[in-house]
């Protein structure tokens, strides 16, 4: 008798609530609330990716933000086991230890989830982590508004009873602005963490690092030592690292003063270094460049970037709201490495004399294309060990 394999299927349990999203310009979107019943305030942003909501929601770069997914149907493959880890103790399918976004906005929540790796539905996961979600709104209209007017503060309310919209508007007016928030103490590790047992290591300065970055450094054959965002260079060098990585993360890079000071010393001492996203901005600032906030940011999985070394175009995964000012690079020892094919913004820089490189996009993907995994190999080349263990 032939065995029939059944794919796990689960139904939503925390949906069909009252839900409202209110923007600071007064725009109101009413829909179906799901997940946890609560009120949150944050910067409304959108991501154009077609998949990867698990990785996106757990990306620390979304801390302080209410995430809108433009793909119309979300939740159909549910959520895997959040506790599953690889042999190094790094979570398998998640980019951090929890959901980092303050709320989730979708056009349609799939009320049934089915997948071979299913552990729970999306609404169940949000409920467990006390995160509200709203479904049934026109995410195209919302995205067009954010593209036209720029990202803005918003309130997301999910309730088991009717919502007083006028009261929520008052609360939104007095809510703390995204640009005024301090994120590092919330997203960075409090104590050093070690992954792997190799004798040679790379130190990751954690300003909100994604687990995929740790996995890719491990694949180079190095032990990874993750340290707090404000660790001094003296403490970092006590590990005798072969290289340093300045990670991704949320917020305005200009507020990471202590990390920036460390970056200045790293550049001066010519330590092989890679900066990713926020880490790229911090290295740029440390080298004398300026940064600025983009109107609505780059958040998606199909952002085309040009490598100026070979004129090759790469499709990249991105999630950032700040960028390096290209004009300010002229007064530094950095040169442009990658540029955005759409708006010509800075996507990568290289130091002219020293072993320092940085990219604005996410070479580790998760989610997104793997076109730029070679960036990690570039770090290995800077270290000068072509025979590093794999």
N, C-alpha and C positions, 0 to 999 in steps of 0.2 A: 504494500500500500504506500502510495506517494505521500510524503510529509508535506503539509501546507504551512508555509512560513507566514506568520501574521505580523504586520507592521503595527507597532503600538500606536494607539489613537486615544486622545483625551479631549474632553469638552471643557469649555470655559466655565469657571465657577465664580469669577469676580468681575462680571460685566453687567450691562443693563442698569447702570447708575446714572444719576444726573451729572453732567459735565459741562464746563464752560472754560473757554480760553479768552482772556481779555488782554489786548495789547495796550501799551501806554498811550497810543494815539486815540484810544477810545473804541477801537474796533472790537466787536464781540462775536465770537464763534461758539455756538451751542451745539453739543453733540452728546454721544453716549459715553459716560464715564466708565472706566474700568481700572483694575488694579486696586490700589489703596485709596480710601476716602480721606482726603486731606487737601490743604491749600499750600501751594508753593509759588515762589516768585523767582524769576531768573531771566536771563537774556534769551530771547527766542531766536533760534537759528534753524537752518535746514540742511539736510544731507541728501544728495541726489543718487546715492547708491541703490542698486536693485536688490541687494541682499546684505546679510551681515549685521542684523540689528543686535545680536548678542554681543559681538565685538564692539560695536559702536556704543552701546549703552554702558559698557564696562570700561571704556576708554577714559582715563582721568582727564584728558583734554576737554571733555564735556562737563566737567565740574562747574556748577553755577549756571548751567544752561538748560533750557527747555527745548528738547530735540524734536524737530519735525522731519519725518521721513517722506520723501516725495513719491516713492514707489507706492502704488495705490493699495496693495494688499499686503498686510504684515501679520505675522504670527502663525502662518500655516505649518511651519516645521517645528514650532514650539521651542523648548529650551532643554539642553542636555543637563546632565548632573553637574551642579556647580562645584561639588567637592572633588571631582575627578582630577588627579594630578599626574604629571609625567614622572619619570624616574628621578628628576632633579627636585621634585616638589613644587614645580610650577604648574598652575592651573591650566588644563588642556584647552578648553574652549572659551576661556574668559580672559580679558586683558587686565583685570585687576581683581581685588577681593570682593567687590560689590558693584552695584549699579552706581555710576557716577553722575549721570544726567539727573536733573531734578524732576523732570517729567517727560512724557512721551506723547507726541501728537501724530496721529495717522488718519488716513482717509477711511480705511476699512480694516477692522480687526477681524481676523479669521477666528470664528468661535469654535472651530475644530482644528486640532493640531495632530499631525501624523508624521512620524519619522522613526527610522530604526534606532536612533539615539535619544529618543524622547524621554524626558523625565517629568516635565511639567509644561503647562501652557504659558504663554507670554503673560496673560493677566494674572495667573497664579504666582509667577516669578515676581512681578511688580508688587503684588499684594504682600508677599513674604518680605520684600525689602522696603516696604512702606513708600512706594513710588506711585504717583497718580498717572493715569493715561486717559486720553480722549480720542474717540473714534467718531466717524460720521461727519467730519467737516471737510470743506473744500480746501485741501492742502495746496492745490494749484493757486487759488486766490491768495492764500497766506504767503506762499513762496514769492509770487509776483510782488506783493506788498513789501516783503522784506528786501527783495532785490531793488525795488524802486526807492524805498525810503531808508533802507539800511536796517541792520538788526536793531532790535529795541527790547526794552524790558516788557515782561508779560506776567500775567497771573494765570495759573492753571488750578482749577478747583474741581474735585470729584467728591460727590456727596450722595448719601442715601436719601436725602430729602431735597426739596427745592432750594435753589441757590439765590441769595440776595445779590444781584449783580451790582447795584449801586454801592453796597458795602464793600464788595471786592475791589471796585474801582478806587475807593478811598484808601484801602489798604495798599493797593499797588502804587499810589502816589507817594506814600511814605516808605516804601520798601527800599532797601539798600541797593544801590546801582551796581551792576556787574563790574564796571571799571573801578569801583571803590573797594572791591572785595580783596581779601588776602587768601590765597589758595594753598600756598606751599605747605603750611603746617597741617592742612587737611589731606593732601594727596601724597606727601612724601613719607617714606619710611622713617620711623623714629630711631631705629637702631640699625647698624649694618647687618645685611643678610648675605649669606654665601650660598651659591649654587654650583655644585661640582666639587671635585677633589683634586683637580690637576694642580701642579706646582706653579704654573704660570697663570696670571690672572689679568682681567680687564676690570677696571672700576667703572661702574655706572653711577653717575650723579643723578639721583632720583628727584626730578621736578614733576613727576607724574608719569613715570615710565610705564609703557605697555609691556605685558608679558612676552609678546612676540619678539620684542627687541632682545630680551634676555635669552630667549630660545635661539635666536640667530647668532648671538655671540657665543653661546654654548656650542653651536654647530661648527664654529671655527676651531674648537678644541681648547678653549680657555675656560678657566674657572671664572665665574662672575661674582663680583662683590658689589652689591647695591648699597649705596651710602646716602645719608640724608642730604637734602638740597643745600644746606649751609655748612657742610663739612669743609674744614680747612684743607689746603693743599698738603700741609704737613701730615695731617692724619691720613689723607689719601695715599701719600707716598710711603707711609709706613707699611702698606701692603705690597710695595715694590711692584706696581702694576706694569704690564707691557704697554698698556694704552688706557685712554680714558674716553668715556662716552657721556656727553651731556644730552639728557633725554628730552622727550616731548613733555608737554604739560599745559595747564590752563593759564589764562590771564595774561596781563601785560608784562612783557619781559623786563621792562624798566624797574619793576618792583622786586626783581630777584637780585638785589644789590650784592648780597654775600656770594651768590653763585657767580655773578659777574666778576667780582674781585678774584675769585678762584680762577676763572677763565683767563683773566689778564696774566696771572702767574703761569698758567699752563702754556699760554702762547710764548711768554718770555723764555720759559725753560725748554720749549720745543719738544713737548711730550706728544707722541702720536695720539691724535684726538679726532673723534667724530662727533659732530653735533647733529641732532635730529629735531626738526620742527622748532619748538621753543628753544631747544639747545642751540640751534643754528642762529636764532635771534640773539641769544645771550652771547655767543661767540662774536657775532657781528658787532654788538654794542661794546664788548670788551676790546675789540680791535679798532674802535673809533667811529664805527658807522652809526647810523640812526635807524630807528624803527617807527612804524606808524600803524594805525588800525585800518584794516580794509573795511569797505562799506558793508559787505555782507559775508566776507570770508570765502575760503575755499574748503568745501566739505563734500567729499564724494570719492568715487573710485575710478573715474575716467578722465583725470586731468592730464592733459598733454604737456610734457616738458621737453625742452631741447637741451641736449648735452653739447655745450659749445666747443668741447674738445674734439668732437667727431661729427657734429651736426646730426647726430642720431636723435630721433624722437622717441620718448618713452611714455607709456601710459602709467600714471601714478595714482596712488591713494593719498588723500589729503584731509586734514582736519585742523585748520588754523584760522584765526581772526586777525593776527598781526603779521607784519612782514618787514623785511629789511628795505630801507630806502636805497634804490640803485645809485642815485646821484651821490649819496654819501660815501659809497665805496671808493670813489675817486681819491678820497683823502686818507685812505687806509692802505695796509699791505695785503688786503684781500682782493682777489679778482673774481669776476663773475664766472660761475661754473655751469649752472643750469638756469634757464629762463622759462617762464610760463608761455606756452605757445598762444594762449588766448589774450592775456592782458599784459604780457611782458614783465610781470613782477619777478622778483628774485626768487629762484627755486634752489639755488646751491651756490656756495662760495668755496674758494680754495685760497690758502695763504700762499703768497708769492715765493717765500723762502722756506717756510717751516712746515712741519708735518701736521697741518691742521686742515681738515675738510668739514663741510657741513652741508646738509640738504634740508630744504623746507618741507618736502614731501615725506611720506612714510615708506621707506624702502622695505620695511618688514611686512607691509600690507596689513592683513588681519583687521578688517576685510579688504579685498581688492586684489589687483594683479600683482604678480611676482616679478615683473619686468626689472625692478631695480634692486633685487637682492644682492647684486654685485657690489653695491655700496659697502657692504660689510667686508667683502673681499678687498676693497680699496683700503679699508682700515688695516687689514692684515698686511697689505703691501707696505703701508707706512711703517708698521712695526718691523717689517723686513724679515719675516719668517714665512717663506713660501712653503715650508714643509710642516706647517702647524698641523697637529692632529685633527682628524675630522670625526 
